[in-house]
Structures are given as structure tokens and as C-alpha cells.
């Protein structure tokens, strides 16, 4: 297969890409996602004081922890020494939702896109878990790579909508 799917070998089998010959460069990835919920649930989350604790603080921590475990969760990801993981959860403008943003940095031979996406996913799932007792209809969505820098493939920035 020569369609750019580097995790598939010529024999069609899955493989972990050999990054040994790549240059070590600074790499940054930013991902984002959202949890839509009832306005009352949003107010509860923004109050940061539920019977389970502060849902925003706990979800931000869960995102950081998940980024550090990405290679344990995604089979062909390389384990990376992360220099920085920052997860921020804020009220989405104009709708009853929380926006989760993760920024992950490393100096290495491969990028941190999967770590940023994993951080966002885990933070969104944690918000759901923290708030599900009052709103089982919450919707997690829009998880996407917003930006990445570094590496041979160059920089990427999602086009504005």
C-alpha cells in the first residue's frame, strides 16, 4: 500500500512505524472537543462544586493523565516523553456546552497529535461521568485536531469555518 498509511506494511500487516532516522524536532499539537448539555447542567459544572467534586478540574486532570498513557491505549503509537500537557475547559460561546482544548508538546521524532486527541477525549468522557447523574442526554462531539507544528510533514492549522 502506498497511499500514505504508514502503519500498514507492504504485506498488508499492521506495524509500528520506524522513526529512528527522523530528526528530533519540537512538536506541538492542539486538539479540541465539546460536551453539549442542558443549561442547568452547564450551570452546575461552571459552579465547580458537585457531590463528586469539581467536574472541570477533575476532567482537566483526566485529560493530562490520558495524554501520558496514549501509547497504552492506541496500539501503534510510540511512547513519547511529553514536555508539556495543558488541558483547559471553558464555557462554549453561545450554546450550553463546555469546550475542551488540549495542547501537548514534546521534542522527538514523531508528533503528539494522538496525545492531544486522547487528552480531549478523556476529558470529555470525564465531564460526562461527573455530570451524568443529572443529564444523561449530554453529547460529546467535534473532537478534532486544530493545529500541529514540527516534523517532516510540516505545520497544519484547521481552516476557519
C-alpha positions in Angstrom: 0.0 0.0 0.0 1.5 3.3 -1.0 -1.4 5.6 0.0 0.4 7.2 2.9 -0.9 4.8 5.5 2.5 4.2 7.1 1.1 1.8 9.8 0.4 -0.8 7.1 3.4 -2.7 5.7 3.9 -3.9 2.1 2.4 -7.2 3.2 -0.8 -5.6 4.5 0.1 -6.2 8.1 -0.1 -3.6 10.9 3.3 -2.3 12.1 4.8 0.4 14.3 6.5 3.0 12.1 10.3 3.1 12.4 11.0 6.7 13.3 14.7 6.1 14.2 16.0 8.0 11.2 13.8 11.1 11.7 15.2 14.3 13.1 14.3 15.3 16.7 12.3 18.5 16.5 10.0 20.4 18.7 6.4 19.2 18.1 3.2 20.7 19.3 -0.4 19.6 18.8 -3.6 21.3 19.8 -6.9 19.4 19.8 -10.4 20.4 20.8 -13.8 18.8 21.5 -17.1 19.7 23.1 -19.7 18.4 25.5 -23.2 19.8 24.9 -25.6 19.6 27.8 -28.7 21.1 29.3 -28.3 24.7 30.5 -28.9 23.6 34.1 -26.1 21.0 33.8 -23.8 23.7 32.4 -24.5 25.9 35.4 -23.8 23.1 37.7 -20.5 22.4 36.0 -19.5 26.0 36.0 -20.3 26.2 39.7 -17.4 23.7 40.1 -19.0 22.1 43.2 -20.9 18.9 42.7 -21.3 15.9 45.1 -18.5 14.2 43.1 -16.2 17.3 43.3 -15.2 20.0 40.7 -16.0 18.4 37.4 -13.9 20.8 35.4 -10.7 20.4 37.5 -11.1 16.6 37.6 -11.7 16.4 33.8 -8.7 18.6 33.1 -6.5 16.3 35.2 -8.0 13.2 33.5 -7.0 14.7 30.1 -3.4 15.2 31.3 -3.2 11.7 32.6 -4.7 10.2 29.4 -2.2 12.1 27.2 0.6 10.4 29.2 -1.0 7.0 28.6 -1.8 7.3 24.9 0.7 4.6 23.7 -1.0 2.2 26.2 -4.4 3.0 24.6 -3.7 3.3 20.9 -1.9 0.2 19.6 0.6 1.7 17.2 1.5 4.9 18.9 5.1 5.4 20.1 5.6 6.2 23.8 6.8 9.7 24.0 8.5 11.8 26.6 6.0 14.7 26.9 7.4 18.1 27.8 4.0 19.7 28.5 0.3 18.8 28.6 -2.2 21.6 29.2 -5.9 20.9 29.2 -8.4 23.8 29.5 -12.2 23.5 29.8 -14.3 26.6 29.2 -17.9 27.5 28.5 -18.6 27.4 24.8 -19.8 30.8 23.5 -23.5 30.9 22.5 -24.5 27.4 23.5 -24.9 25.2 26.6 -21.7 23.4 26.2 -18.1 23.1 27.5 -15.2 23.2 25.1 -12.2 21.2 25.9 -8.8 22.2 24.5 -5.6 20.3 24.9 -2.1 21.4 24.0 0.7 18.8 24.0 4.4 19.4 23.4 7.5 17.2 23.0 10.9 17.2 21.4 11.0 14.0 19.4 11.0 12.0 16.2 7.2 11.8 15.9 4.2 14.1 16.6 1.9 14.4 19.5 -1.4 14.6 17.7 -2.7 11.4 19.2 -1.8 12.6 22.7 -3.7 15.8 22.2 -6.8 14.0 20.8 -6.6 11.4 23.6 -6.4 14.2 26.2 -9.5 15.8 24.8 -11.4 12.5 24.6 -10.7 11.5 28.2 -11.6 15.0 29.5 -14.9 14.9 27.6 -15.7 11.4 28.9 -14.8 12.5 32.5 -17.1 15.5 32.2 -19.9 13.1 31.1 -19.1 10.8 34.0 -19.1 13.6 36.6 -22.4 15.1 35.4 -24.4 12.1 34.1 -26.4 11.8 37.3 -28.2 15.0 36.3 -28.0 14.8 32.5 -27.7 11.5 30.6 -28.5 13.3 27.3 -25.2 15.1 27.1 -23.5 14.8 23.7 -19.7 14.5 23.2 -18.6 15.6 19.8 -16.4 17.7 17.5 -13.2 16.1 18.7 -10.6 17.3 16.1 -7.0 18.3 15.6 -6.9 22.1 15.4 -3.2 22.7 14.9 0.2 20.8 14.8 3.7 22.0 14.3 7.0 20.3 13.7 8.1 17.3 11.8 8.7 16.3 8.2 5.1 16.8 7.2 5.2 20.4 8.3 2.6 22.5 10.0 -1.1 22.1 9.9 -3.8 24.5 11.0 -7.5 23.7 10.6 -9.2 26.1 8.2 -11.6 28.5 9.9 -15.2 27.6 9.4 
